Amino acid sequence: MEQDPTLQSAKTLQEAFEKSDLHLLRSVLNFTEAEEGSHNETEVKDPALVAQDLTTQTSYLRKLKFRYLEQNAKAKYVKTIVSDIDDAAFVTAEENKGLEVVCEEKKKKLRVAKAELAEVRTSIRDLAPVVEADYTKLRDSAAKAALLTQKIIDARLALTRLRHAHPKPRLTIPAAEQRLADQVTEMQVLSDNIEEASKRMHNVKSNVKGGTQELETLRAERAEAEKAVKASRVNEDDVRLAPLYDQHLASLALHKSVLNIHNSHLVSENELVLSYKVGRRTISVNLIFQPNTSQLASANVSGLDELGVEAAELVDLHIHADDAYGLIPAVLAMARAAQ
């Protein structure tokens, strides 16, 4: 029985299609291997190269999809032609319309997905510089944190080595008892020093009191001598002047010997400088009075700093009391006590 020429040509086309090498399986395998290789890559690529690679792969997939649809349509067409009419699937207009509706819905979904993908790509492009800047800051911060951590570890190790090399001395019970005994001895010595200083202070007060009384006596003698000089009113040729002069010189010598006065100098009408010898030290007292009065305005004492004595409080006390006569004995007593 002779076959229909159309059926014969369909079988020939099917055999040729089955024998033809379309590289479909090989292309799928190559694409899968390339995709796995791309996932295994750890090297960070340039965004421009990644975008170019993505465009190339998208174009390749579109061509592959079109090739697949074309070959699938050919295969279905050949099967439809070759198969028996009774066994062939009957396609109606309603099925075609239903397929068109499904296709339109899929296209709408595809458009929405493409729009969302475009928005995501736009946001990625906008956020890429910010993310890169944040990544750079984070990387620098991580490096700095690692460096600081290493420095902290090194410092702790160095501190541990120093502690091992120089351990703290431990205080034992005998050492504590010895330290307590030393402190008790030191406190006893300090108490003795305080008592001795109190005795010296009492002696200084007694000396000051005696010097003040002696000074008052000398003041009275001086006043009497001045009255005697004024009452006598003798001239230079009077024979009574020589004994009085000698008596006055003797009084001055006695005053100097008692108070150890070394020199006196009248700087101006209201300023007097007195120098005293205390041991090997020279104590100078500068007295300044109110003009045309005997009221003490200010005083300055020099020579006590070398002895480690501060006389500012004593000087201020006598200035406020207007006691120039009491200032000199007090300063000299303080200087003698400091030696």
Secondary structure, DSSP 8 states (H G I E B T S, - for coil): ----HHHHHHHHHHHHHHHS---HHHHHHHHHHHHHHHHH--S---HHHHHHHHHHHHHHHHHHHHHHHHHHHHHHHHHHHHS-TTTS----HHHHHHHHHHHHHHHHHHHHHHHHHHHHHHHHHHHHHHHHHHHHHHHHHHHHHHHHHHHHHHHHHHHHHHHHHS------HHHHHHHHHHHHHHHHHHHHHHHHHHHHHHHHHHHHHHHHHHHHHHHHHHHHHHHHHHHH---TT-TTHHHHHHHHHHHHHHHHHHHTEEEEEEEETTEEEEEEEETTEEEEEEEEE-TTS--EEEEEEESSGGGT---HHHHHHHHHHT-HHHHHHHHHHHHHHH-
